[in-house]
Amino acid sequence: MALVRKGSRRIVVDGTAYRWRLRRRPTYCQGLAWSPCTFAVEHADTPGMTLLVTTTQPHPSNWIGREAQPVLPSGVAAAVRLAMREGWTPTAPGSAFRLDQSAGFTPSS
């Protein structure tokens, strides 16, 4: 599944260009801070396997006003490097590669 170009941002990690995107509006569970924020990353030139990263933060646009740190390019680069070490091959075809970093996320009650 390829990322939509509109709203995606370009990032270069270790000499390779990627595009990443954070959903503008949270899902229902993210809006209520029941589930953490996620973002997607793919190779910029030859998209193949998409990387789906689950963070430890609530979505920045959650509806209940829970404090959240923004997703920064440095965090995206760190996630790409970690996923590459864990076996993500961005140009290979296949289903999404999930990188779950949500340990420590506490859902709102």
Gaussian input, Z-matrix of N, CA and C with variables (Angstrom, degrees):
# hf/3-21g

backbone

0 1
 N
 C     1     B1
 C     2     B2     1     A1
 N     3     B3     2     A2     1     D1
 C     4     B4     3     A3     2     D2
 C     5     B5     4     A4     3     D3
 N     6     B6     5     A5     4     D4
 C     7     B7     6     A6     5     D5
 C     8     B8     7     A7     6     D6
 N     9     B9     8     A8     7     D7
 C    10    B10     9     A9     8     D8
 C    11    B11    10    A10     9     D9
 N    12    B12    11    A11    10    D10
 C    13    B13    12    A12    11    D11
 C    14    B14    13    A13    12    D12
 N    15    B15    14    A14    13    D13
 C    16    B16    15    A15    14    D14
 C    17    B17    16    A16    15    D15
 N    18    B18    17    A17    16    D16
 C    19    B19    18    A18    17    D17
 C    20    B20    19    A19    18    D18
 N    21    B21    20    A20    19    D19
 C    22    B22    21    A21    20    D20
 C    23    B23    22    A22    21    D21
 N    24    B24    23    A23    22    D22
 C    25    B25    24    A24    23    D23
 C    26    B26    25    A25    24    D24
 N    27    B27    26    A26    25    D25
 C    28    B28    27    A27    26    D26
 C    29    B29    28    A28    27    D27
 N    30    B30    29    A29    28    D28
 C    31    B31    30    A30    29    D29
 C    32    B32    31    A31    30    D30
 N    33    B33    32    A32    31    D31
 C    34    B34    33    A33    32    D32
 C    35    B35    34    A34    33    D33
 N    36    B36    35    A35    34    D34
 C    37    B37    36    A36    35    D35
 C    38    B38    37    A37    36    D36
 N    39    B39    38    A38    37    D37
 C    40    B40    39    A39    38    D38
 C    41    B41    40    A40    39    D39
 N    42    B42    41    A41    40    D40
 C    43    B43    42    A42    41    D41
 C    44    B44    43    A43    42    D42
 N    45    B45    44    A44    43    D43
 C    46    B46    45    A45    44    D44
 C    47    B47    46    A46    45    D45
 N    48    B48    47    A47    46    D46
 C    49    B49    48    A48    47    D47
 C    50    B50    49    A49    48    D48
 N    51    B51    50    A50    49    D49
 C    52    B52    51    A51    50    D50
 C    53    B53    52    A52    51    D51
 N    54    B54    53    A53    52    D52
 C    55    B55    54    A54    53    D53
 C    56    B56    55    A55    54    D54
 N    57    B57    56    A56    55    D55
 C    58    B58    57    A57    56    D56
 C    59    B59    58    A58    57    D57
 N    60    B60    59    A59    58    D58
 C    61    B61    60    A60    59    D59
 C    62    B62    61    A61    60    D60
 N    63    B63    62    A62    61    D61
 C    64    B64    63    A63    62    D62
 C    65    B65    64    A64    63    D63
 N    66    B66    65    A65    64    D64
 C    67    B67    66    A66    65    D65
 C    68    B68    67    A67    66    D66
 N    69    B69    68    A68    67    D67
 C    70    B70    69    A69    68    D68
 C    71    B71    70    A70    69    D69
 N    72    B72    71    A71    70    D70
 C    73    B73    72    A72    71    D71
 C    74    B74    73    A73    72    D72
 N    75    B75    74    A74    73    D73
 C    76    B76    75    A75    74    D74
 C    77    B77    76    A76    75    D75
 N    78    B78    77    A77    76    D76
 C    79    B79    78    A78    77    D77
 C    80    B80    79    A79    78    D78
 N    81    B81    80    A80    79    D79
 C    82    B82    81    A81    80    D80
 C    83    B83    82    A82    81    D81
 N    84    B84    83    A83    82    D82
 C    85    B85    84    A84    83    D83
 C    86    B86    85    A85    84    D84
 N    87    B87    86    A86    85    D85
 C    88    B88    87    A87    86    D86
 C    89    B89    88    A88    87    D87
 N    90    B90    89    A89    88    D88
 C    91    B91    90    A90    89    D89
 C    92    B92    91    A91    90    D90
 N    93    B93    92    A92    91    D91
 C    94    B94    93    A93    92    D92
 C    95    B95    94    A94    93    D93
 N    96    B96    95    A95    94    D94
 C    97    B97    96    A96    95    D95
 C    98    B98    97    A97    96    D96
 N    99    B99    98    A98    97    D97
 C   100   B100    99    A99    98    D98
 C   101   B101   100   A100    99    D99
 N   102   B102   101   A101   100   D100
 C   103   B103   102   A102   101   D101
 C   104   B104   103   A103   102   D102
 N   105   B105   104   A104   103   D103
 C   106   B106   105   A105   104   D104
 C   107   B107   106   A106   105   D105
 N   108   B108   107   A107   106   D106
 C   109   B109   108   A108   107   D107
 C   110   B110   109   A109   108   D108
 N   111   B111   110   A110   109   D109
 C   112   B112   111   A111   110   D110
 C   113   B113   112   A112   111   D111
 N   114   B114   113   A113   112   D112
 C   115   B115   114   A114   113   D113
 C   116   B116   115   A115   114   D114
 N   117   B117   116   A116   115   D115
 C   118   B118   117   A117   116   D116
 C   119   B119   118   A118   117   D117
 N   120   B120   119   A119   118   D118
 C   121   B121   120   A120   119   D119
 C   122   B122   121   A121   120   D120
 N   123   B123   122   A122   121   D121
 C   124   B124   123   A123   122   D122
 C   125   B125   124   A124   123   D123
 N   126   B126   125   A125   124   D124
 C   127   B127   126   A126   125   D125
 C   128   B128   127   A127   126   D126
 N   129   B129   128   A128   127   D127
 C   130   B130   129   A129   128   D128
 C   131   B131   130   A130   129   D129
 N   132   B132   131   A131   130   D130
 C   133   B133   132   A132   131   D131
 C   134   B134   133   A133   132   D132
 N   135   B135   134   A134   133   D133
 C   136   B136   135   A135   134   D134
 C   137   B137   136   A136   135   D135
 N   138   B138   137   A137   136   D136
 C   139   B139   138   A138   137   D137
 C   140   B140   139   A139   138   D138
 N   141   B141   140   A140   139   D139
 C   142   B142   141   A141   140   D140
 C   143   B143   142   A142   141   D141
 N   144   B144   143   A143   142   D142
 C   145   B145   144   A144   143   D143
 C   146   B146   145   A145   144   D144
 N   147   B147   146   A146   145   D145
 C   148   B148   147   A147   146   D146
 C   149   B149   148   A148   147   D147
 N   150   B150   149   A149   148   D148
 C   151   B151   150   A150   149   D149
 C   152   B152   151   A151   150   D150
 N   153   B153   152   A152   151   D151
 C   154   B154   153   A153   152   D152
 C   155   B155   154   A154   153   D153
 N   156   B156   155   A155   154   D154
 C   157   B157   156   A156   155   D155
 C   158   B158   157   A157   156   D156
 N   159   B159   158   A158   157   D157
 C   160   B160   159   A159   158   D158
 C   161   B161   160   A160   159   D159
 N   162   B162   161   A161   160   D160
 C   163   B163   162   A162   161   D161
 C   164   B164   163   A163   162   D162
 N   165   B165   164   A164   163   D163
 C   166   B166   165   A165   164   D164
 C   167   B167   166   A166   165   D165
 N   168   B168   167   A167   166   D166
 C   169   B169   168   A168   167   D167
 C   170   B170   169   A169   168   D168
 N   171   B171   170   A170   169   D169
 C   172   B172   171   A171   170   D170
 C   173   B173   172   A172   171   D171
 N   174   B174   173   A173   172   D172
 C   175   B175   174   A174   173   D173
 C   176   B176   175   A175   174   D174
 N   177   B177   176   A176   175   D175
 C   178   B178   177   A177   176   D176
 C   179   B179   178   A178   177   D177
 N   180   B180   179   A179   178   D178
 C   181   B181   180   A180   179   D179
 C   182   B182   181   A181   180   D180
 N   183   B183   182   A182   181   D181
 C   184   B184   183   A183   182   D182
 C   185   B185   184   A184   183   D183
 N   186   B186   185   A185   184   D184
 C   187   B187   186   A186   185   D185
 C   188   B188   187   A187   186   D186
 N   189   B189   188   A188   187   D187
 C   190   B190   189   A189   188   D188
 C   191   B191   190   A190   189   D189
 N   192   B192   191   A191   190   D190
 C   193   B193   192   A192   191   D191
 C   194   B194   193   A193   192   D192
 N   195   B195   194   A194   193   D193
 C   196   B196   195   A195   194   D194
 C   197   B197   196   A196   195   D195
 N   198   B198   197   A197   196   D196
 C   199   B199   198   A198   197   D197
 C   200   B200   199   A199   198   D198
 N   201   B201   200   A200   199   D199
 C   202   B202   201   A201   200   D200
 C   203   B203   202   A202   201   D201
 N   204   B204   203   A203   202   D202
 C   205   B205   204   A204   203   D203
 C   206   B206   205   A205   204   D204
 N   207   B207   206   A206   205   D205
 C   208   B208   207   A207   206   D206
 C   209   B209   208   A208   207   D207
 N   210   B210   209   A209   208   D208
 C   211   B211   210   A210   209   D209
 C   212   B212   211   A211   210   D210
 N   213   B213   212   A212   211   D211
 C   214   B214   213   A213   212   D212
 C   215   B215   214   A214   213   D213
 N   216   B216   215   A215   214   D214
 C   217   B217   216   A216   215   D215
 C   218   B218   217   A217   216   D216
 N   219   B219   218   A218   217   D217
 C   220   B220   219   A219   218   D218
 C   221   B221   220   A220   219   D219
 N   222   B222   221   A221   220   D220
 C   223   B223   222   A222   221   D221
 C   224   B224   223   A223   222   D222
 N   225   B225   224   A224   223   D223
 C   226   B226   225   A225   224   D224
 C   227   B227   226   A226   225   D225
 N   228   B228   227   A227   226   D226
 C   229   B229   228   A228   227   D227
 C   230   B230   229   A229   228   D228
 N   231   B231   230   A230   229   D229
 C   232   B232   231   A231   230   D230
 C   233   B233   232   A232   231   D231
 N   234   B234   233   A233   232   D232
 C   235   B235   234   A234   233   D233
 C   236   B236   235   A235   234   D234
 N   237   B237   236   A236   235   D235
 C   238   B238   237   A237   236   D236
 C   239   B239   238   A238   237   D237
 N   240   B240   239   A239   238   D238
 C   241   B241   240   A240   239   D239
 C   242   B242   241   A241   240   D240
 N   243   B243   242   A242   241   D241
 C   244   B244   243   A243   242   D242
 C   245   B245   244   A244   243   D243
 N   246   B246   245   A245   244   D244
 C   247   B247   246   A246   245   D245
 C   248   B248   247   A247   246   D246
 N   249   B249   248   A248   247   D247
 C   250   B250   249   A249   248   D248
 C   251   B251   250   A250   249   D249
 N   252   B252   251   A251   250   D250
 C   253   B253   252   A252   251   D251
 C   254   B254   253   A253   252   D252
 N   255   B255   254   A254   253   D253
 C   256   B256   255   A255   254   D254
 C   257   B257   256   A256   255   D255
 N   258   B258   257   A257   256   D256
 C   259   B259   258   A258   257   D257
 C   260   B260   259   A259   258   D258
 N   261   B261   260   A260   259   D259
 C   262   B262   261   A261   260   D260
 C   263   B263   262   A262   261   D261
 N   264   B264   263   A263   262   D262
 C   265   B265   264   A264   263   D263
 C   266   B266   265   A265   264   D264
 N   267   B267   266   A266   265   D265
 C   268   B268   267   A267   266   D266
 C   269   B269   268   A268   267   D267
 N   270   B270   269   A269   268   D268
 C   271   B271   270   A270   269   D269
 C   272   B272   271   A271   270   D270
 N   273   B273   272   A272   271   D271
 C   274   B274   273   A273   272   D272
 C   275   B275   274   A274   273   D273
 N   276   B276   275   A275   274   D274
 C   277   B277   276   A276   275   D275
 C   278   B278   277   A277   276   D276
 N   279   B279   278   A278   277   D277
 C   280   B280   279   A279   278   D278
 C   281   B281   280   A280   279   D279
 N   282   B282   281   A281   280   D280
 C   283   B283   282   A282   281   D281
 C   284   B284   283   A283   282   D282
 N   285   B285   284   A284   283   D283
 C   286   B286   285   A285   284   D284
 C   287   B287   286   A286   285   D285
 N   288   B288   287   A287   286   D286
 C   289   B289   288   A288   287   D287
 C   290   B290   289   A289   288   D288
 N   291   B291   290   A290   289   D289
 C   292   B292   291   A291   290   D290
 C   293   B293   292   A292   291   D291
 N   294   B294   293   A293   292   D292
 C   295   B295   294   A294   293   D293
 C   296   B296   295   A295   294   D294
 N   297   B297   296   A296   295   D295
 C   298   B298   297   A297   296   D296
 C   299   B299   298   A298   297   D297
 N   300   B300   299   A299   298   D298
 C   301   B301   300   A300   299   D299
 C   302   B302   301   A301   300   D300
 N   303   B303   302   A302   301   D301
 C   304   B304   303   A303   302   D302
 C   305   B305   304   A304   303   D303
 N   306   B306   305   A305   304   D304
 C   307   B307   306   A306   305   D305
 C   308   B308   307   A307   306   D306
 N   309   B309   308   A308   307   D307
 C   310   B310   309   A309   308   D308
 C   311   B311   310   A310   309   D309
 N   312   B312   311   A311   310   D310
 C   313   B313   312   A312   311   D311
 C   314   B314   313   A313   312   D312
 N   315   B315   314   A314   313   D313
 C   316   B316   315   A315   314   D314
 C   317   B317   316   A316   315   D315
 N   318   B318   317   A317   316   D316
 C   319   B319   318   A318   317   D317
 C   320   B320   319   A319   318   D318
 N   321   B321   320   A320   319   D319
 C   322   B322   321   A321   320   D320
 C   323   B323   322   A322   321   D321
 N   324   B324   323   A323   322   D322
 C   325   B325   324   A324   323   D323
 C   326   B326   325   A325   324   D324

   B1=1.4399
   B2=1.5294
   B3=1.3059
   B4=1.4578
   B5=1.5269
   B6=1.3219
   B7=1.4630
   B8=1.5292
   B9=1.2860
   B10=1.4513
   B11=1.5283
   B12=1.3070
   B13=1.4716
   B14=1.5240
   B15=1.3149
   B16=1.4572
   B17=1.5296
   B18=1.3172
   B19=1.4554
   B20=1.5216
   B21=1.3342
   B22=1.4622
   B23=1.5216
   B24=1.3136
   B25=1.4609
   B26=1.5149
   B27=1.3107
   B28=1.4615
   B29=1.5255
   B30=1.3253
   B31=1.4593
   B32=1.5323
   B33=1.3014
   B34=1.4664
   B35=1.5238
   B36=1.3231
   B37=1.4637
   B38=1.5218
   B39=1.3174
   B40=1.4628
   B41=1.5306
   B42=1.3278
   B43=1.4553
   B44=1.5180
   B45=1.3256
   B46=1.4629
   B47=1.5230
   B48=1.3361
   B49=1.4677
   B50=1.5292
   B51=1.3246
   B52=1.4597
   B53=1.5267
   B54=1.3264
   B55=1.4585
   B56=1.5206
   B57=1.3260
   B58=1.4557
   B59=1.5168
   B60=1.3175
   B61=1.4547
   B62=1.5212
   B63=1.3135
   B64=1.4598
   B65=1.5160
   B66=1.2926
   B67=1.4618
   B68=1.5188
   B69=1.3359
   B70=1.4671
   B71=1.5183
   B72=1.3089
   B73=1.4609
   B74=1.5218
   B75=1.3053
   B76=1.4719
   B77=1.5240
   B78=1.3305
   B79=1.4570
   B80=1.5333
   B81=1.3170
   B82=1.4622
   B83=1.5276
   B84=1.3280
   B85=1.4734
   B86=1.5226
   B87=1.3358
   B88=1.4633
   B89=1.5247
   B90=1.3147
   B91=1.4593
   B92=1.5240
   B93=1.3214
   B94=1.4622
   B95=1.5251
   B96=1.3226
   B97=1.4667
   B98=1.5236
   B99=1.3253
   B100=1.4604
   B101=1.5230
   B102=1.3366
   B103=1.4651
   B104=1.5261
   B105=1.3272
   B106=1.4661
   B107=1.5237
   B108=1.3114
   B109=1.4580
   B110=1.5319
   B111=1.3179
   B112=1.4566
   B113=1.5280
   B114=1.3140
   B115=1.4563
   B116=1.5175
   B117=1.3365
   B118=1.4603
   B119=1.5233
   B120=1.3255
   B121=1.4702
   B122=1.5272
   B123=1.3471
   B124=1.4528
   B125=1.5265
   B126=1.3052
   B127=1.4637
   B128=1.5270
   B129=1.3312
   B130=1.4575
   B131=1.5202
   B132=1.3260
   B133=1.4593
   B134=1.5245
   B135=1.3058
   B136=1.4647
   B137=1.5164
   B138=1.3445
   B139=1.4630
   B140=1.5235
   B141=1.2798
   B142=1.4605
   B143=1.5178
   B144=1.3218
   B145=1.4594
   B146=1.5355
   B147=1.3159
   B148=1.4616
   B149=1.5206
   B150=1.3135
   B151=1.4607
   B152=1.5202
   B153=1.3213
   B154=1.4587
   B155=1.5191
   B156=1.3241
   B157=1.4630
   B158=1.5182
   B159=1.3182
   B160=1.4517
   B161=1.5239
   B162=1.3327
   B163=1.4654
   B164=1.5261
   B165=1.3289
   B166=1.4653
   B167=1.5264
   B168=1.3265
   B169=1.4623
   B170=1.5271
   B171=1.3312
   B172=1.4637
   B173=1.5338
   B174=1.3154
   B175=1.4643
   B176=1.5269
   B177=1.3419
   B178=1.4658
   B179=1.5349
   B180=1.3260
   B181=1.4722
   B182=1.5249
   B183=1.3400
   B184=1.4599
   B185=1.5289
   B186=1.3221
   B187=1.4640
   B188=1.5173
   B189=1.3088
   B190=1.4585
   B191=1.5265
   B192=1.3199
   B193=1.4576
   B194=1.5098
   B195=1.3234
   B196=1.4596
   B197=1.5195
   B198=1.3192
   B199=1.4607
   B200=1.5301
   B201=1.3313
   B202=1.4582
   B203=1.5188
   B204=1.3098
   B205=1.4503
   B206=1.5303
   B207=1.3244
   B208=1.4645
   B209=1.5279
   B210=1.3226
   B211=1.4650
   B212=1.5183
   B213=1.3162
   B214=1.4593
   B215=1.5249
   B216=1.3289
   B217=1.4610
   B218=1.5318
   B219=1.3193
   B220=1.4641
   B221=1.5307
   B222=1.3153
   B223=1.4634
   B224=1.5206
   B225=1.3199
   B226=1.4674
   B227=1.5299
   B228=1.3224
   B229=1.4685
   B230=1.5260
   B231=1.3202
   B232=1.4686
   B233=1.5276
   B234=1.3323
   B235=1.4659
   B236=1.5271
   B237=1.3259
   B238=1.4691
   B239=1.5239
   B240=1.3138
   B241=1.4778
   B242=1.5303
   B243=1.3262
   B244=1.4639
   B245=1.5299
   B246=1.3258
   B247=1.4668
   B248=1.5189
   B249=1.3307
   B250=1.4657
   B251=1.5302
   B252=1.3456
   B253=1.4708
   B254=1.5284
   B255=1.3434
   B256=1.4649
   B257=1.5255
   B258=1.3404
   B259=1.4496
   B260=1.5158
   B261=1.3097
   B262=1.4719
   B263=1.5242
   B264=1.3160
   B265=1.4640
   B266=1.5308
   B267=1.3292
   B268=1.4622
   B269=1.5238
   B270=1.3236
   B271=1.4593
   B272=1.5253
   B273=1.3219
   B274=1.4661
   B275=1.5272
   B276=1.3208
   B277=1.4697
   B278=1.5286
   B279=1.2983
   B280=1.4532
   B281=1.5093
   B282=1.3171
   B283=1.4574
   B284=1.5275
   B285=1.3031
   B286=1.4642
   B287=1.5282
   B288=1.3151
   B289=1.4607
   B290=1.5269
   B291=1.2986
   B292=1.4641
   B293=1.5203
   B294=1.3313
   B295=1.4611
   B296=1.5230
   B297=1.3159
   B298=1.4568
   B299=1.5344
   B300=1.3135
   B301=1.4631
   B302=1.5271
   B303=1.3204
   B304=1.4607
   B305=1.5238
   B306=1.3270
   B307=1.4623
   B308=1.5246
   B309=1.3009
   B310=1.4522
   B311=1.5184
   B312=1.3428
   B313=1.4611
   B314=1.5315
   B315=1.3182
   B316=1.4605
   B317=1.5338
   B318=1.3362
   B319=1.4505
   B320=1.5133
   B321=1.3240
   B322=1.4751
   B323=1.5148
   B324=1.3057
   B325=1.4687
   B326=1.5107
   A1=108.36
   A2=116.83
   A3=121.52
   A4=110.62
   A5=114.97
   A6=120.78
   A7=110.20
   A8=116.32
   A9=121.42
   A10=107.11
   A11=117.25
   A12=119.88
   A13=111.80
   A14=116.57
   A15=120.06
   A16=109.36
   A17=115.33
   A18=120.08
   A19=114.00
   A20=117.58
   A21=118.70
   A22=109.28
   A23=115.67
   A24=121.97
   A25=109.30
   A26=115.40
   A27=121.63
   A28=108.89
   A29=115.23
   A30=121.01
   A31=107.52
   A32=115.95
   A33=121.04
   A34=107.47
   A35=115.68
   A36=122.04
   A37=107.71
   A38=116.09
   A39=122.63
   A40=112.09
   A41=116.61
   A42=122.32
   A43=115.97
   A44=118.39
   A45=122.11
   A46=109.18
   A47=116.10
   A48=121.22
   A49=110.65
   A50=114.86
   A51=122.85
   A52=108.15
   A53=115.40
   A54=121.39
   A55=106.91
   A56=116.23
   A57=120.02
   A58=109.40
   A59=115.07
   A60=120.07
   A61=110.29
   A62=114.06
   A63=122.87
   A64=106.58
   A65=116.95
   A66=120.94
   A67=109.76
   A68=117.47
   A69=120.52
   A70=111.93
   A71=114.90
   A72=119.23
   A73=108.89
   A74=116.44
   A75=118.62
   A76=111.54
   A77=115.37
   A78=119.61
   A79=106.69
   A80=117.52
   A81=120.41
   A82=111.22
   A83=116.88
   A84=120.60
   A85=111.74
   A86=117.42
   A87=120.43
   A88=110.31
   A89=117.39
   A90=121.38
   A91=112.27
   A92=116.31
   A93=121.00
   A94=112.13
   A95=116.46
   A96=124.40
   A97=112.06
   A98=116.01
   A99=121.36
   A100=110.92
   A101=116.52
   A102=120.52
   A103=108.59
   A104=117.23
   A105=120.87
   A106=113.05
   A107=113.65
   A108=123.29
   A109=109.99
   A110=116.98
   A111=121.98
   A112=109.74
   A113=116.02
   A114=120.47
   A115=108.88
   A116=115.63
   A117=121.45
   A118=110.02
   A119=115.46
   A120=122.69
   A121=107.93
   A122=116.12
   A123=120.64
   A124=110.08
   A125=116.49
   A126=122.21
   A127=107.80
   A128=118.03
   A129=121.56
   A130=113.16
   A131=117.91
   A132=120.49
   A133=114.02
   A134=117.18
   A135=121.21
   A136=109.49
   A137=116.98
   A138=118.91
   A139=111.67
   A140=114.65
   A141=121.53
   A142=108.16
   A143=115.79
   A144=122.25
   A145=109.43
   A146=116.40
   A147=121.88
   A148=109.60
   A149=116.35
   A150=122.59
   A151=108.37
   A152=117.89
   A153=123.00
   A154=108.45
   A155=116.61
   A156=122.38
   A157=109.32
   A158=116.71
   A159=122.69
   A160=107.15
   A161=116.61
   A162=121.41
   A163=111.10
   A164=115.57
   A165=120.97
   A166=111.45
   A167=117.01
   A168=122.03
   A169=111.74
   A170=117.31
   A171=118.66
   A172=109.09
   A173=116.84
   A174=120.98
   A175=108.48
   A176=118.61
   A177=120.67
   A178=113.92
   A179=117.44
   A180=120.85
   A181=111.97
   A182=117.22
   A183=118.23
   A184=109.78
   A185=115.97
   A186=121.92
   A187=113.90
   A188=118.22
   A189=118.94
   A190=112.49
   A191=116.42
   A192=120.47
   A193=114.97
   A194=117.23
   A195=120.19
   A196=109.33
   A197=116.69
   A198=122.40
   A199=110.43
   A200=115.35
   A201=120.64
   A202=109.29
   A203=115.51
   A204=121.10
   A205=108.24
   A206=117.93
   A207=119.09
   A208=111.12
   A209=115.92
   A210=120.56
   A211=106.41
   A212=115.80
   A213=121.78
   A214=110.93
   A215=117.41
   A216=119.61
   A217=113.27
   A218=118.06
   A219=119.93
   A220=110.94
   A221=117.43
   A222=121.39
   A223=111.77
   A224=115.95
   A225=120.48
   A226=109.78
   A227=117.11
   A228=120.87
   A229=110.96
   A230=117.07
   A231=120.54
   A232=110.73
   A233=117.33
   A234=121.04
   A235=110.77
   A236=117.72
   A237=121.37
   A238=109.97
   A239=117.13
   A240=120.44
   A241=111.21
   A242=116.59
   A243=120.60
   A244=110.93
   A245=116.76
   A246=120.21
   A247=111.11
   A248=117.17
   A249=120.46
   A250=110.40
   A251=116.69
   A252=120.10
   A253=111.28
   A254=116.55
   A255=120.06
   A256=113.49
   A257=117.00
   A258=119.05
   A259=117.40
   A260=118.77
   A261=120.58
   A262=109.39
   A263=116.71
   A264=122.02
   A265=107.17
   A266=117.48
   A267=121.66
   A268=116.18
   A269=118.96
   A270=120.17
   A271=113.06
   A272=117.43
   A273=121.26
   A274=110.04
   A275=117.45
   A276=118.86
   A277=109.90
   A278=115.11
   A279=118.96
   A280=111.83
   A281=114.96
   A282=120.13
   A283=109.48
   A284=115.45
   A285=121.67
   A286=111.67
   A287=115.26
   A288=123.16
   A289=106.48
   A290=117.33
   A291=121.55
   A292=110.83
   A293=114.74
   A294=122.13
   A295=106.63
   A296=116.10
   A297=121.61
   A298=109.68
   A299=115.79
   A300=121.89
   A301=110.76
   A302=116.14
   A303=120.09
   A304=114.33
   A305=118.78
   A306=120.12
   A307=108.76
   A308=116.90
   A309=121.09
   A310=113.77
   A311=117.20
   A312=120.26
   A313=108.75
   A314=115.95
   A315=120.42
   A316=108.41
   A317=116.54
   A318=119.16
   A319=111.69
   A320=115.57
   A321=118.92
   A322=108.60
   A323=116.42
   A324=119.36
   A325=110.62
   D1=123.96
   D2=-177.45
   D3=-89.71
   D4=150.43
   D5=177.05
   D6=-74.83
   D7=149.72
   D8=173.23
   D9=-73.40
   D10=132.98
   D11=-178.92
   D12=-65.76
   D13=-39.03
   D14=-178.89
   D15=-66.84
   D16=125.19
   D17=179.32
   D18=90.36
   D19=-6.85
   D20=178.85
   D21=-89.30
   D22=154.24
   D23=-179.54
   D24=-117.07
   D25=147.30
   D26=179.77
   D27=-92.89
   D28=141.25
   D29=176.75
   D30=-144.34
   D31=143.13
   D32=176.99
   D33=-111.43
   D34=122.39
   D35=-179.72
   D36=-121.36
   D37=118.04
   D38=179.39
   D39=51.61
   D40=41.43
   D41=176.13
   D42=84.99
   D43=-0.46
   D44=-179.85
   D45=-113.10
   D46=134.32
   D47=-178.42
   D48=-88.12
   D49=135.34
   D50=177.42
   D51=-130.51
   D52=164.00
   D53=169.87
   D54=-121.09
   D55=140.62
   D56=179.09
   D57=-134.66
   D58=155.80
   D59=-176.27
   D60=-149.58
   D61=136.03
   D62=172.87
   D63=-109.95
   D64=133.79
   D65=177.65
   D66=-58.65
   D67=128.35
   D68=-179.22
   D69=-63.97
   D70=-49.87
   D71=178.92
   D72=-101.95
   D73=137.08
   D74=-179.01
   D75=-71.38
   D76=155.89
   D77=170.85
   D78=-68.69
   D79=172.21
   D80=-179.15
   D81=-58.42
   D82=-46.68
   D83=-179.51
   D84=-66.87
   D85=-35.88
   D86=177.23
   D87=-70.90
   D88=-35.97
   D89=179.12
   D90=-62.83
   D91=-34.03
   D92=178.25
   D93=-91.84
   D94=5.53
   D95=-179.59
   D96=59.81
   D97=33.66
   D98=174.70
   D99=-86.58
   D100=-26.10
   D101=178.75
   D102=-132.35
   D103=152.92
   D104=-176.07
   D105=-76.08
   D106=167.41
   D107=178.83
   D108=-71.35
   D109=143.38
   D110=176.04
   D111=-129.20
   D112=153.91
   D113=172.80
   D114=-141.89
   D115=160.95
   D116=-176.80
   D117=-118.26
   D118=147.39
   D119=179.69
   D120=-135.16
   D121=142.19
   D122=173.97
   D123=-145.62
   D124=160.74
   D125=176.66
   D126=-64.68
   D127=136.45
   D128=-174.10
   D129=-71.43
   D130=-37.95
   D131=-173.92
   D132=-93.18
   D133=-43.21
   D134=-179.35
   D135=-127.72
   D136=78.95
   D137=-178.61
   D138=-63.29
   D139=135.53
   D140=178.33
   D141=-135.61
   D142=-102.74
   D143=-179.85
   D144=-79.37
   D145=122.54
   D146=179.43
   D147=-82.79
   D148=140.92
   D149=175.82
   D150=-97.24
   D151=123.92
   D152=175.86
   D153=-110.14
   D154=117.01
   D155=-175.70
   D156=-108.41
   D157=125.81
   D158=174.38
   D159=-101.54
   D160=123.58
   D161=-175.34
   D162=-93.14
   D163=-178.90
   D164=176.93
   D165=-95.74
   D166=0.03
   D167=-174.51
   D168=-104.19
   D169=153.63
   D170=168.97
   D171=-71.83
   D172=163.40
   D173=177.93
   D174=-62.04
   D175=136.63
   D176=-178.72
   D177=-59.29
   D178=-23.21
   D179=179.71
   D180=-103.95
   D181=31.66
   D182=-179.95
   D183=-64.97
   D184=153.60
   D185=-170.65
   D186=-83.49
   D187=-14.51
   D188=-174.83
   D189=-100.57
   D190=4.73
   D191=175.93
   D192=77.01
   D193=22.13
   D194=178.53
   D195=-71.01
   D196=134.52
   D197=-179.44
   D198=-59.10
   D199=134.10
   D200=179.24
   D201=-145.27
   D202=140.23
   D203=174.66
   D204=-83.69
   D205=143.51
   D206=177.21
   D207=-69.44
   D208=156.56
   D209=174.21
   D210=-81.94
   D211=116.89
   D212=-176.72
   D213=-101.44
   D214=153.99
   D215=176.43
   D216=-56.15
   D217=-32.99
   D218=177.77
   D219=-64.37
   D220=-36.14
   D221=176.79
   D222=-69.68
   D223=-37.55
   D224=176.83
   D225=-65.07
   D226=-44.51
   D227=179.00
   D228=-61.34
   D229=-42.27
   D230=178.52
   D231=-63.23
   D232=-40.33
   D233=178.87
   D234=-65.83
   D235=-39.55
   D236=178.21
   D237=-62.77
   D238=-45.50
   D239=179.83
   D240=-62.27
   D241=-43.65
   D242=179.15
   D243=-64.04
   D244=-43.42
   D245=179.88
   D246=-63.81
   D247=-37.95
   D248=177.95
   D249=-63.28
   D250=-40.16
   D251=177.54
   D252=-65.94
   D253=-29.60
   D254=-178.08
   D255=-90.47
   D256=3.80
   D257=172.74
   D258=111.79
   D259=6.75
   D260=178.02
   D261=-71.64
   D262=127.25
   D263=174.71
   D264=-117.23
   D265=98.62
   D266=-170.33
   D267=-63.11
   D268=-23.99
   D269=-178.64
   D270=-94.87
   D271=-8.74
   D272=179.52
   D273=-79.00
   D274=141.62
   D275=176.04
   D276=-70.89
   D277=155.37
   D278=177.73
   D279=149.01
   D280=176.35
   D281=179.78
   D282=-74.04
   D283=169.26
   D284=-175.17
   D285=-60.97
   D286=144.08
   D287=175.09
   D288=-96.66
   D289=121.91
   D290=-176.88
   D291=-100.04
   D292=129.01
   D293=176.09
   D294=-117.56
   D295=105.89
   D296=-175.81
   D297=-97.13
   D298=110.63
   D299=177.24
   D300=-113.73
   D301=24.55
   D302=-172.18
   D303=-84.73
   D304=6.60
   D305=177.06
   D306=-59.94
   D307=126.30
   D308=-178.08
   D309=101.86
   D310=-7.70
   D311=177.52
   D312=-74.13
   D313=129.39
   D314=177.74
   D315=-114.25
   D316=113.52
   D317=-179.51
   D318=-67.75
   D319=150.57
   D320=178.25
   D321=-75.41
   D322=153.35
   D323=-178.13
   D324=-110.96

